[in-house]
Amino acid sequence: LDIIHELYTITPHSIYLNNIAMDENGTVTIDGISESMSQVFSYVKSLDDSTMFKEAKTKSTSTKKDNGKDVAAFEIEFKLDSVKEPA
């Protein structure tokens, strides 16, 4: 629930998320739609600046039509800061 709350706080109203997944290693993958590609890259920076997340990076981006508008579809991956790297 903390992850969802942090994403809700960080995510601008112009971006909506389609899917949120987390694996057993604490890697979170989200995909969604943004009004522009520049908003996607700003969003990645916001995720990386969060105290809860680290190593945010864009895995994929593409443009598509959504309700007749050109939008940016994206997939972003990041790690939970609370998860320690294996020795």
PyMOL commands that set and color helices and strands:
alter all, ss='L'
color gray80, all
select helices_A, chain A and resi 2-10+37-49
alter helices_A, ss='H'
color red, helices_A
select strands_A, chain A and resi 15-22+27-34+53-66+69-80
alter strands_A, ss='S'
color yellow, strands_A
deselect
rebuild
show_as cartoon
